[in-house]
Amino acid sequence: MSDEETTDAVTALHDLSAVDMIAGFRARQFSPGEVLDEVLEHIEGWEPHIKALYAFDPDGARKAAQASTERWANGEAAGPLDGVPVTIKDNIATKGTPVPLGTATTKLVPAEADAPPAARLREAGAIIFSKTTMPDFGMLSSGLSSFHPLTRNPWDIRQNPGGSSAGAGAAAAAGYGPLHLGTDIGGSVRLPACWCGIVALKPSLGRVPIDPPYVGRVAGPMTRTVDDAALMMSVIAKPDRRDGMSLPPNDIHWKALDKPLRKLRIGLLLDLGVGQALEKEVRDVAVKAAKAFEAAGAVVSEVKGILTREMLDGLDSFWRARAWDDLSKLAPDQRGKTLPYILKWAEAGAKLSGIDVIRGFNATMAMRAGAAKLFSDIDYLISPVSPVVKFAAELAAPLNDPEHPFEHICYTVPWNMAENPAISINGGYDATGFPIGVQIVGRRFDDLGVLAMAKTFENLRGPQRLWPSMPGK
């Protein structure tokens, strides 16, 4: 595998960024129909190996692409994403498609309406050609599910793509078009991005309205480039009354990604003192990223993390109780269809007291307070995304232990609870060429600044390896 991208080869249509697709449609270099045909052909070769898709609808997509082609021919594009292929995670409702939540326990009833971000994408002219896979209830950082087939990582199909936006991460890395929508409540867009070598933004809570809303839960773009993530945000970051935590309208200029680094205060967060030990190759990539920012004019200093053992265990208790509340309402035979790992984890929630659960919820408030204090002294934070480089595809989590399920999310979950925007972007590779992500975190509501920092790093990090090749080719 080459260490550098080739600059003289013609980019295949399925590998084009959304920004370049729109430019090509406008210049009539190619049509939405031609792009979709190539994306579908590419998927046909890849999908048997990685199993990233759910509710794949090529026929419906072809009809939508034909309509988009006609609009572009008539100079009447429907919106900023007209004709661009998009996938949407299983748990984000799209009208007429059941929402299984990755689990065999769910009764498959067609959704009555598009959830807010899906609605915005459709209104913008995007071609929603498929949903993507996720683990049971989104409570795993894995491609393992009791409903979907096992999703694998395109960089190495023996390895896990991460989760819970597993299919979205795998699809983006494999080249299933440029735009993929995931959700994140503890790292669920950033961890797959880390392990799949892509870009994923966890926005500030409420920046992208979602239904149903929940503490720390957001929807965010998963793309190959920062510019595409910003383009997607310009569409999905619009208020929707269905989300009571939706932020008020804000006229953000999502293309303004220039970020002078001089005198910016950047914190470097490495060893946390809680969770899985940080592997050396991951640490080295984070340090290299920090040094790149420092060389460009930023002031970098190492900082301590805000997460404690008590906070992590409290959050575990809160989420176990929440999961058991859902599962306890099911008949025993239906509940038994749950992924065994998830069922064993959730069952412990039945033994928790009310005080245990309240203490667990209060951990989210402690994380918020810690984040506010940290960001009073820094502008941005750089850290690893995951403490480990990779783990096997068949595992539910890196440790694969339901008694200790969240040891790998210690770098990501605080920013969900504190509501800070955070992005994962590829920072380097291990000795075998497997990608390793870097996380950039900003103050609450500074989504544009986080994107701009990632764009700057995209230019600082140097040449990237070629995207993974289809097995057998």
URMO-V245988 format. One record per pair of residues at least 6 apart in sequence whose C-alpha atoms are under 7 Angstrom apart, sorted by sequence separation. I is the first residue (numbers start at 1). J is the second residue. D is the distance in whole Angstrom. If there is no record, write none. Layout:
i = {I/I}
j = {J/J}
d = {D/D}
//
This chain:
i = {24/25/71/93/100/144/152/153/172/183/193/223/240/294/429/135/143/144/152/153/182/193/222/239/271/391/415/428/429/91/100/135/143/152/153/161/172/210/221/239/327/428/442/90/99/134/135/136/143/152/161/210/239/426/427/428/441/90/91/98/135/136/190/208/239/290/426/427/440/90/98/134/189/190/205/208/221/238/426/427/98/99/168/425/426/97/98/168/189/205/270/424/425/68/96/97/168/424/425/68/96/133/151/203/424/95/96/151/154/202/423/424/94/95/143/153/165/203/422/423/65/93/95/142/143/165/184/202/422/423/94/95/142/143/154/201/422/93/94/142/143/154/200/201/234/421/422/14/93/94/141/142/200/201/387/420/421/13/93/141/142/200/268/324/386/420/421/92/140/141/143/165/169/173/199/200/231/323/324/386/420/421/14/94/140/142/164/165/169/173/199/230/420/421/13/14/139/163/173/198/199/230/320/321/324/386/419/420/421/138/166/170/198/199/320/324/385/421/165/169/199/384/385/423/163/208/320/321/422/33/36/134/135/162/163/208/320/321/421/425/134/162/207/208/209/213/102/134/161/185/209/211/33/102/103/134/185/211/266/268/317/32/33/102/103/133/134/162/184/185/189/210/265/266/267/268/269/272/102/103/133/161/184/209/263/264/265/266/267/268/269/274/427/101/102/132/161/183/184/261/262/263/264/265/266/267/268/269/274/32/33/101/132/183/261/262/263/267/269/321/32/101/182/183/209/261/31/181/182/181/182/206/207/317/318/385/86/181/182/206/207/317/85/86/87/90/155/180/181/206/82/83/84/85/86/87/88/89/90/103/104/180/318/81/82/83/84/85/86/87/88/89/90/102/103/104/153/179/180/317/318/80/81/82/83/85/87/88/89/90/102/103/179/79/81/87/102/178/314/315/78/79/102/178/314/315/25/78/141/314/367/371/389/315/36/314/368/367/368/32/172/367/32/172/311/385/169/364/384/385/384/385/383/384/383/345/382/383/344/345/382/381/382/307/380/381/306/341/380/381/65/380/64/379/306/306/18/61/61/61/375/58/57/56/57/56/55/56/54/55/89/53/54/53/54/53/54/89/52/53/52/86/117/85/87/88/89/117/290/86/87/88/89/116/117/85/86/87/88/116/115/116/115/286/51/286/51/52/51/50/51/283/50/282/50/50/282/282/50/282/307/279/278/279/277/278/124/267/276/266/265/266/267/268/269/270/53/121/265/266/267/268/269/52/120/121/264/265/266/267/268/52/120/52/52/117/116/276/275/276/43/275/275/39/39/289/285/285/281/286/282/15/18/14/17/14/15/16/14/292/194/146/146/259/145/191/254/257/258/259/190/191/195/257/259/257/216/216/136/216/19/18/17/205/204/204/204/203/202/203/202/201/202/187/201/186/200/201/200/187/199/200/226/186/187/199/186/198/199/198/226/105/197/226/105/160/186/194/159/160/185/193/194/105/159/160/194/104/105/159/160/190/104/158/159/190/103/158/197/196/197/195/197/204/152/194/195/204/194/195/194/204/203/144/144/142/142/140/141/140/155/173/174/155/154/46/5/4/5/4/5/3/4/5/3/4/2/2}
j = {30/31/77/99/106/150/158/159/178/189/199/229/246/300/435/142/150/151/159/160/189/200/229/246/278/398/422/435/436/99/108/143/151/160/161/169/180/218/229/247/335/436/450/99/108/143/144/145/152/161/170/219/248/435/436/437/450/100/101/108/145/146/200/218/249/300/436/437/450/101/109/145/200/201/216/219/232/249/437/438/110/111/180/437/438/110/111/181/202/218/283/437/438/82/110/111/182/438/439/83/111/148/166/218/439/111/112/167/170/218/439/440/111/112/160/170/182/220/439/440/83/111/113/160/161/183/202/220/440/441/113/114/161/162/173/220/441/113/114/162/163/174/220/221/254/441/442/35/114/115/162/163/221/222/408/441/442/35/115/163/164/222/290/346/408/442/443/115/163/164/166/188/192/196/222/223/254/346/347/409/443/444/38/118/164/166/188/189/193/197/223/254/444/445/38/39/164/188/198/223/224/255/345/346/349/411/444/445/446/164/192/196/224/225/346/350/411/447/192/196/226/411/412/450/191/236/348/349/450/62/65/163/164/191/192/237/349/350/450/454/164/192/237/238/239/243/133/165/192/216/240/242/65/134/135/166/217/243/298/300/349/65/66/135/136/166/167/195/217/218/222/243/298/299/300/301/302/305/136/137/167/195/218/243/297/298/299/300/301/302/303/308/461/136/137/167/196/218/219/296/297/298/299/300/301/302/303/304/309/68/69/137/168/219/297/298/299/303/305/357/69/138/219/220/246/298/69/219/220/220/221/245/246/356/357/424/126/221/222/246/247/357/126/127/128/131/196/221/222/247/124/125/126/127/128/129/130/131/132/145/146/222/360/124/125/126/127/128/129/130/131/132/133/145/146/147/196/222/223/360/361/124/125/126/127/129/131/132/133/134/146/147/223/124/126/132/147/223/359/360/124/125/148/224/360/361/72/125/188/361/414/418/436/363/85/363/417/417/418/83/223/418/84/224/363/437/222/417/437/438/438/439/438/439/439/402/439/440/402/403/440/440/441/367/440/441/367/402/441/442/127/442/127/442/370/371/84/127/128/129/443/129/129/129/130/130/130/131/130/131/165/130/131/131/132/132/133/168/132/133/133/177/208/177/179/180/181/209/382/179/180/181/182/209/210/179/180/181/182/210/210/211/211/383/149/384/150/151/151/151/152/384/152/384/153/154/387/388/157/389/414/387/387/388/387/388/235/378/387/378/378/379/380/381/382/383/167/235/379/380/381/382/383/167/235/236/379/380/381/382/383/168/236/170/171/236/240/407/407/408/176/408/410/176/177/427/427/428/430/438/436/175/178/175/178/176/177/178/177/460/385/338/339/452/339/385/448/451/452/453/385/386/390/452/456/455/416/417/339/419/228/228/228/419/419/420/421/421/421/422/422/422/423/409/423/409/423/424/424/412/424/425/451/412/413/425/413/425/426/426/454/334/426/455/335/390/416/424/390/391/416/424/425/337/391/392/426/337/338/392/393/423/338/392/393/424/338/393/435/435/436/435/437/444/393/435/436/445/436/437/437/447/447/394/396/396/397/396/397/397/434/467/468/468/468/470/463/463/464/464/465/464/465/466/465/466/465/466}
d = {6/6/5/6/5/5/7/6/7/6/6/6/7/6/4/7/6/7/6/5/6/6/7/6/6/6/7/6/5/6/6/6/5/5/4/7/7/7/5/6/6/5/6/6/7/6/5/5/7/6/6/7/6/7/6/7/6/7/5/5/4/7/6/7/6/7/6/5/7/6/5/7/6/7/6/6/6/7/4/5/4/7/6/5/6/5/6/7/7/6/7/6/5/6/5/5/6/6/7/5/5/6/7/7/5/5/6/6/6/7/5/7/6/5/6/6/5/6/7/5/6/6/4/6/6/6/7/5/6/7/6/5/7/6/7/6/4/7/4/4/6/6/7/6/6/6/6/6/5/6/5/4/6/7/6/7/6/6/5/4/6/4/7/5/6/6/7/6/6/5/5/6/5/6/6/6/7/6/6/7/6/6/6/6/6/6/5/6/6/7/5/6/4/7/6/5/7/5/7/6/6/7/7/7/6/7/6/7/7/5/6/6/5/6/5/7/6/6/7/6/6/7/6/7/6/6/7/4/7/7/7/7/6/6/5/5/5/7/7/7/5/4/6/7/6/6/7/6/6/5/6/6/5/5/7/5/4/6/7/7/7/5/6/5/4/6/6/6/6/6/7/6/6/6/6/6/6/6/4/6/4/6/5/6/6/5/5/5/5/4/5/6/7/6/6/5/6/6/6/6/4/5/6/6/7/6/6/6/6/6/6/5/6/4/5/5/6/6/6/7/5/7/6/6/5/5/6/7/6/6/6/5/6/7/5/7/6/5/7/4/6/6/6/6/6/5/7/6/6/5/6/6/5/5/5/6/7/5/5/6/5/5/5/5/4/5/6/6/6/5/5/5/6/6/5/5/7/6/6/6/6/6/5/5/6/7/5/6/6/7/7/5/5/4/5/7/5/6/6/5/6/5/6/7/4/6/7/5/7/7/6/6/6/6/7/6/6/6/4/5/6/6/7/7/5/6/7/5/7/6/5/5/6/6/5/5/6/7/7/7/5/6/7/7/7/5/7/6/6/7/7/5/6/7/5/7/6/6/7/5/6/6/5/6/6/4/6/7/6/6/7/6/5/6/5/4/6/7/6/6/6/7/7/6/7/6/6/7/7/5/5/5/5/6/7/7/6/6/7/6/7/7/6/6/6/6/7/6/5/5/7/7/5/7/6/7/7/7/7/6/7/6/4/6/6/7/7/6/6/6/5/6/6/6/6/6/6/7/5/5/5/5/5/4/6/7/6/7/5/6/6/7/5/6/6/5/6/5/4/6/6/6/6/6/6/7/6/6/6/6/6/6/6/6/5/7/7/7/5/6/6/6/5/6/7/6/6/7/6/6/7/7/7/4/7/7/5/5/7/7/6/6/7/5/5/5/5/5/6/7/5/6/6/6/4/7/6/7/5/5/6/7/7/6/6/5/4/6/7/6/7/6/5/6/6/7/6/6/7/6/6/6/7/6/6/5/6/6/6/4/4/7/6/6/4/5/6/6/5/6/7/6/7/6/6/7/6/5/6/7/4/7/6/7/6/6/6/6/6/7/7/7/7/5/6/6/6/5/6/5/6/6/5/5/5/7/6/7}
//
